[in-house]
């Protein structure tokens, strides 16, 4: 009896600690800046590099990813994507106010903060808030290729209803589509369910490759994979996607990714 009591004294604290401290879930923000010309792009680059990223680091956000679509130069609607991760959605939503308490940020961001109404730094911006899938964490790919050659692929899956959206999420988690990506070396950066955005219900994820040829080869292997073909044919996942958006991106030279 005494031995049992001793064992309980040793085990109970461990059990209590395990149940009271669940793994910290991650949250992401994707800022999308729409810009009209090279002049705005230059100003946005200066703001992100010299003001936002250093201040975000100081606020506890270890890495900030900045990406541009590979066809940005020929697009009428140029875009810049900024990826941040945080401890909560509240932290990410309050980040603009947090940054204003940083004197260094206010000084470095003077052009951005005080932009005249007829000389804006951007034409429009979006803030998409995501909650990481329970089984995933953000990963920084271990690439050595020059940033200008790397491809980051941002995918957005929209569904016709909340039920079908959950089916698509289940396809990734319970159906282990994530496992297929891992096995084939897709270098996923994140998987996240959109909590607030303009195309709900939807989720987004980002994979990464050291070149365009590598990206194309990986997707060819994925399309021919037996496990993927079996998953795709599973009737429980039928019609769970109404629209897929694929955006190929290069990281900027000052991006943390």
FIMAR-276215 format. One record per residue (C-alpha): residue number from 1; residue in three letters; x, y, z. Coordinates in steps of 0.02 Angstrom, whole numbers, always signed. Layout:
BEGIN
pos, code, c1, c2, c3
NUM, ala, X, Y, Z
...
This chain:
BEGIN
pos, code, c1, c2, c3
1, unk, +0, +0, +0
2, unk, +141, +118, +44
3, unk, +225, +82, -124
4, unk, +63, +125, -216
5, unk, +49, +289, -123
6, unk, +227, +335, -170
7, unk, +192, +294, -353
8, unk, +35, +402, -352
9, unk, +133, +547, -278
10, unk, +258, +532, -419
11, unk, +132, +510, -560
12, unk, -6, +633, -514
13, unk, +99, +792, -538
14, unk, +152, +732, -710
15, unk, -29, +693, -757
16, unk, -89, +861, -694
17, unk, +47, +952, -790
18, unk, +8, +858, -950
19, unk, -178, +893, -940
20, unk, -166, +1074, -885
21, unk, -37, +1126, -1016
22, unk, -99, +1073, -1188
23, unk, +14, +1110, -1337
24, unk, +9, +1293, -1386
25, unk, -90, +1317, -1545
26, unk, -20, +1435, -1676
27, unk, -110, +1578, -1764
28, unk, -62, +1664, -1925
29, unk, -95, +1828, -2010
30, unk, -76, +1854, -2196
31, unk, -70, +2037, -2243
32, unk, -103, +2066, -2428
33, unk, -51, +2237, -2492
34, unk, -120, +2285, -2664
35, unk, -9, +2410, -2754
36, unk, -27, +2498, -2921
37, unk, +148, +2538, -2979
38, unk, +336, +2527, -2948
39, unk, +336, +2685, -2842
40, unk, +213, +2612, -2716
41, unk, +308, +2447, -2718
42, unk, +471, +2536, -2675
43, unk, +389, +2627, -2530
44, unk, +309, +2467, -2466
45, unk, +475, +2374, -2476
46, unk, +558, +2510, -2372
47, unk, +418, +2506, -2243
48, unk, +419, +2317, -2225
49, unk, +608, +2300, -2220
50, unk, +652, +2448, -2109
51, unk, +497, +2467, -2000
52, unk, +376, +2321, -1991
53, unk, +497, +2175, -1982
54, unk, +615, +2247, -1848
55, unk, +466, +2302, -1742
56, unk, +378, +2134, -1763
57, unk, +536, +2047, -1705
58, unk, +543, +2161, -1553
59, unk, +361, +2121, -1513
60, unk, +399, +1935, -1503
61, unk, +363, +1878, -1682
62, unk, +521, +1783, -1725
63, unk, +501, +1775, -1913
64, unk, +409, +1878, -2044
65, unk, +389, +1812, -2220
66, unk, +371, +1935, -2364
67, unk, +326, +1867, -2535
68, unk, +279, +1931, -2708
69, unk, +188, +1837, -2846
70, unk, +306, +1781, -2984
71, unk, +204, +1880, -3112
72, unk, +200, +2040, -3009
73, unk, +292, +2146, -3139
74, unk, +163, +2110, -3274
75, unk, +9, +2117, -3163
76, unk, -111, +2265, -3156
77, unk, -141, +2226, -2972
78, unk, +30, +2202, -2894
79, unk, +28, +2119, -2725
80, unk, +142, +2092, -2576
81, unk, +103, +1952, -2453
82, unk, +164, +1965, -2273
83, unk, +156, +1810, -2163
84, unk, +163, +1826, -1973
85, unk, +133, +1699, -1836
86, unk, +77, +1731, -1658
87, unk, +15, +1657, -1495
88, unk, -165, +1710, -1525
89, unk, -278, +1791, -1653
90, unk, -296, +1938, -1532
91, unk, -108, +1967, -1532
92, unk, -106, +1975, -1722
93, unk, -260, +2087, -1734
94, unk, -187, +2208, -1607
95, unk, -15, +2210, -1688
96, unk, -42, +2379, -1776
97, unk, -79, +2461, -1607
98, unk, +67, +2369, -1526
99, unk, +186, +2433, -1658
100, unk, +133, +2614, -1629
101, unk, +201, +2599, -1450
102, unk, +374, +2567, -1524
103, unk, +462, +2734, -1552
104, unk, +586, +2655, -1672
105, unk, +442, +2590, -1778
106, unk, +352, +2758, -1780
107, unk, +510, +2843, -1842
108, unk, +553, +2713, -1973
109, unk, +372, +2700, -2033
110, unk, +346, +2888, -2052
111, unk, +311, +2879, -2239
112, unk, +186, +2737, -2213
113, unk, +97, +2812, -2063
114, unk, +87, +2990, -2129
115, unk, +53, +2951, -2312
116, unk, -50, +3089, -2394
117, unk, -225, +3046, -2454
118, unk, -173, +3074, -2636
119, unk, -6, +2984, -2619
120, unk, -51, +2820, -2531
121, unk, +77, +2684, -2499
122, unk, -45, +2551, -2560
123, unk, -214, +2548, -2648
124, unk, -296, +2423, -2529
125, unk, -248, +2295, -2398
126, unk, -319, +2135, -2326
127, unk, -287, +2046, -2161
128, unk, -325, +1859, -2161
129, unk, -323, +1776, -1989
130, unk, -292, +1589, -1980
131, unk, -288, +1455, -1845
132, unk, -161, +1316, -1871
133, unk, -223, +1140, -1894
134, unk, -208, +1047, -1729
135, unk, -77, +928, -1797
136, unk, +40, +1058, -1873
137, unk, +165, +1193, -1830
138, unk, +246, +1325, -1940
139, unk, +412, +1268, -2016
140, unk, +549, +1369, -2099
141, unk, +613, +1269, -2249
142, unk, +799, +1225, -2243
143, unk, +840, +1294, -2415
144, unk, +1012, +1346, -2475
145, unk, +959, +1402, -2649
146, unk, +959, +1590, -2681
147, unk, +796, +1672, -2628
148, unk, +762, +1729, -2806
149, unk, +752, +1546, -2861
150, unk, +642, +1482, -2721
151, unk, +456, +1454, -2748
152, unk, +328, +1470, -2610
153, unk, +157, +1406, -2659
154, unk, +7, +1478, -2568
155, unk, -154, +1380, -2594
156, unk, -329, +1431, -2546
157, unk, -470, +1301, -2542
158, unk, -647, +1367, -2537
159, unk, -802, +1261, -2504
160, unk, -987, +1283, -2540
161, unk, -1038, +1260, -2358
162, unk, -965, +1243, -2183
163, unk, -999, +1055, -2187
164, unk, -905, +1032, -2351
165, unk, -766, +1142, -2285
166, unk, -746, +1027, -2135
167, unk, -742, +880, -2255
168, unk, -595, +959, -2346
169, unk, -505, +991, -2182
170, unk, -537, +810, -2131
171, unk, -466, +754, -2297
172, unk, -301, +835, -2249
173, unk, -298, +777, -2068
174, unk, -399, +615, -2051
175, unk, -369, +564, -2231
176, unk, -185, +609, -2206
177, unk, -161, +714, -2361
178, unk, -34, +806, -2253
179, unk, +58, +641, -2234
180, unk, +68, +624, -2422
181, unk, +142, +798, -2436
182, unk, +269, +757, -2301
183, unk, +318, +593, -2382
184, unk, +343, +675, -2551
185, unk, +447, +818, -2479
186, unk, +334, +968, -2509
187, unk, +414, +1070, -2367
188, unk, +251, +1137, -2297
189, unk, +269, +1303, -2207
190, unk, +95, +1304, -2128
191, unk, -83, +1237, -2137
192, unk, -217, +1353, -2069
193, unk, -406, +1368, -2057
194, unk, -466, +1543, -2100
195, unk, -553, +1624, -1951
196, unk, -579, +1793, -2033
197, unk, -565, +1832, -2217
198, unk, -661, +1875, -2374
199, unk, -684, +1700, -2446
200, unk, -749, +1594, -2303
201, unk, -770, +1451, -2274
202, unk, -594, +1411, -2331
203, unk, -422, +1361, -2274
204, unk, -249, +1400, -2339
205, unk, -80, +1318, -2338
206, unk, +93, +1354, -2404
207, unk, +222, +1234, -2474
208, unk, +396, +1277, -2534
209, unk, +525, +1221, -2661
210, unk, +703, +1270, -2707
211, unk, +657, +1300, -2891
212, unk, +511, +1305, -3012
213, unk, +566, +1140, -3089
214, unk, +566, +1061, -2917
215, unk, +391, +1126, -2885
216, unk, +324, +1056, -3049
217, unk, +408, +889, -3019
218, unk, +336, +872, -2845
219, unk, +159, +903, -2907
220, unk, +183, +775, -3046
221, unk, +235, +647, -2916
222, unk, +86, +696, -2808
223, unk, -37, +671, -2952
224, unk, +33, +497, -2985
225, unk, +40, +444, -2803
226, unk, -65, +290, -2762
227, unk, -116, +353, -2589
228, unk, -176, +519, -2664
229, unk, -276, +431, -2800
230, unk, -360, +323, -2667
231, unk, -399, +474, -2559
232, unk, -467, +573, -2707
233, unk, -586, +430, -2751
234, unk, -655, +416, -2574
235, unk, -841, +465, -2587
236, unk, -845, +543, -2414
237, unk, -736, +685, -2482
238, unk, -832, +713, -2644
239, unk, -870, +892, -2698
240, unk, -790, +970, -2544
241, unk, -699, +1106, -2643
242, unk, -788, +1237, -2746
243, unk, -638, +1344, -2791
244, unk, -450, +1326, -2779
245, unk, -331, +1472, -2794
246, unk, -146, +1440, -2825
247, unk, -21, +1583, -2802
248, unk, +163, +1556, -2841
249, unk, +276, +1673, -2744
250, unk, +458, +1723, -2728
251, unk, +523, +1781, -2559
252, unk, +595, +1956, -2554
253, unk, +779, +1974, -2516
254, unk, +736, +2039, -2341
255, unk, +609, +1903, -2299
256, unk, +644, +1790, -2150
257, unk, +591, +1640, -2257
